[in-house]
Amino acid sequence: MTTEPTTGEATETYRRRIAEIWSAALGTPVTDADHHFFAGGGDSFQAALATATTRREWGLEITVQLLIDHPVLADFSERVARFVDER
């Protein structure tokens, strides 16, 4: 019997993948849900790269402003999960 993941489990799946995307953009491992993209060394170029990859990954219409407004991994991941659910 297959069950649908709970909201928390689904968000965790997004968080893990976005952590990989951020790690690639930043050139350093991102493992903590409280990781702040810009405090962790991210700049505007890396933000554009991470946002573009996220956009392609899930076919979303998001901009860098989403990352600027929600620079903490857990928060950004939750927003992405919501956008995917709303499609």
KOLLOZA-317977 format. One record per residue (C-alpha): z, y, x; residue number from 1. Coordinates in Angstrom, 3 decimals. Example, Ala and Ser with C-alpha at 12.3 -4.5 7.8 and 13.67 -1.06 7.14 Angstrom:
BEGIN
w: 7.800; v: -4.500; u: 12.300; pos: 1
w: 7.140; v: -1.060; u: 13.670; pos: 2
//
This chain:
BEGIN
w: 0.000; v: 0.000; u: 0.000; pos: 1
w: -1.041; v: 3.359; u: 1.456; pos: 2
w: 0.911; v: 6.461; u: 0.581; pos: 3
w: -0.058; v: 10.078; u: 1.030; pos: 4
w: 1.913; v: 11.888; u: 3.734; pos: 5
w: 4.606; v: 14.240; u: 2.558; pos: 6
w: 4.101; v: 17.955; u: 3.150; pos: 7
w: 6.352; v: 17.798; u: 6.206; pos: 8
w: 4.428; v: 14.860; u: 7.664; pos: 9
w: 1.090; v: 16.534; u: 6.981; pos: 10
w: 2.258; v: 19.766; u: 8.587; pos: 11
w: 3.483; v: 17.778; u: 11.597; pos: 12
w: -0.008; v: 16.316; u: 11.993; pos: 13
w: -1.472; v: 19.822; u: 12.055; pos: 14
w: 1.266; v: 20.994; u: 14.440; pos: 15
w: 0.490; v: 18.221; u: 16.931; pos: 16
w: -3.260; v: 18.958; u: 16.911; pos: 17
w: -2.765; v: 22.726; u: 17.121; pos: 18
w: -0.350; v: 22.189; u: 20.020; pos: 19
w: -3.206; v: 20.378; u: 21.799; pos: 20
w: -5.578; v: 23.258; u: 21.014; pos: 21
w: -3.073; v: 25.829; u: 22.266; pos: 22
w: -2.382; v: 23.753; u: 25.389; pos: 23
w: -6.090; v: 23.732; u: 26.217; pos: 24
w: -6.437; v: 27.468; u: 25.578; pos: 25
w: -3.319; v: 28.371; u: 27.557; pos: 26
w: -3.803; v: 25.850; u: 30.343; pos: 27
w: -0.204; v: 24.684; u: 29.977; pos: 28
w: 1.479; v: 22.075; u: 27.785; pos: 29
w: 2.704; v: 23.272; u: 24.398; pos: 30
w: 5.216; v: 20.847; u: 22.917; pos: 31
w: 7.864; v: 22.945; u: 21.158; pos: 32
w: 7.428; v: 23.927; u: 17.488; pos: 33
w: 9.052; v: 27.266; u: 18.388; pos: 34
w: 6.468; v: 28.026; u: 21.077; pos: 35
w: 5.309; v: 31.656; u: 20.836; pos: 36
w: 1.642; v: 31.897; u: 21.792; pos: 37
w: 1.834; v: 35.343; u: 23.410; pos: 38
w: 5.324; v: 35.059; u: 24.907; pos: 39
w: 4.100; v: 31.790; u: 26.413; pos: 40
w: 1.423; v: 33.654; u: 28.371; pos: 41
w: -1.380; v: 33.894; u: 25.825; pos: 42
w: -3.726; v: 36.870; u: 25.848; pos: 43
w: -6.457; v: 38.090; u: 23.488; pos: 44
w: -9.162; v: 35.918; u: 25.076; pos: 45
w: -7.031; v: 32.784; u: 24.797; pos: 46
w: -6.120; v: 33.726; u: 21.213; pos: 47
w: -9.812; v: 34.021; u: 20.351; pos: 48
w: -10.483; v: 30.629; u: 21.955; pos: 49
w: -7.604; v: 28.909; u: 20.147; pos: 50
w: -8.552; v: 30.490; u: 16.827; pos: 51
w: -12.228; v: 29.554; u: 17.199; pos: 52
w: -11.310; v: 25.953; u: 17.988; pos: 53
w: -8.962; v: 25.818; u: 15.000; pos: 54
w: -11.658; v: 27.318; u: 12.796; pos: 55
w: -14.192; v: 24.665; u: 13.898; pos: 56
w: -11.695; v: 21.813; u: 13.693; pos: 57
w: -11.009; v: 22.338; u: 9.997; pos: 58
w: -13.974; v: 24.466; u: 8.880; pos: 59
w: -11.780; v: 27.454; u: 8.092; pos: 60
w: -12.589; v: 31.130; u: 7.750; pos: 61
w: -9.706; v: 32.468; u: 9.852; pos: 62
w: -9.571; v: 35.244; u: 12.406; pos: 63
w: -7.464; v: 36.002; u: 15.453; pos: 64
w: -5.339; v: 38.176; u: 13.173; pos: 65
w: -3.784; v: 35.005; u: 11.741; pos: 66
w: -2.547; v: 34.074; u: 15.213; pos: 67
w: -1.365; v: 37.632; u: 15.870; pos: 68
w: 0.579; v: 37.609; u: 12.598; pos: 69
w: 1.920; v: 34.058; u: 13.084; pos: 70
w: 2.204; v: 33.430; u: 16.842; pos: 71
w: 4.850; v: 30.676; u: 16.604; pos: 72
w: 3.391; v: 27.165; u: 16.573; pos: 73
w: 5.314; v: 25.910; u: 13.535; pos: 74
w: 4.432; v: 28.977; u: 11.460; pos: 75
w: 0.765; v: 29.052; u: 12.489; pos: 76
w: 0.439; v: 25.313; u: 11.807; pos: 77
w: 1.953; v: 25.710; u: 8.360; pos: 78
w: -0.532; v: 28.491; u: 7.551; pos: 79
w: -3.463; v: 26.382; u: 8.729; pos: 80
w: -2.238; v: 23.435; u: 6.636; pos: 81
w: -2.068; v: 25.694; u: 3.578; pos: 82
w: -5.587; v: 27.020; u: 4.142; pos: 83
w: -6.939; v: 23.479; u: 4.458; pos: 84
w: -5.136; v: 22.427; u: 1.264; pos: 85
w: -6.547; v: 25.430; u: -0.605; pos: 86
w: -10.156; v: 24.542; u: 0.240; pos: 87
//
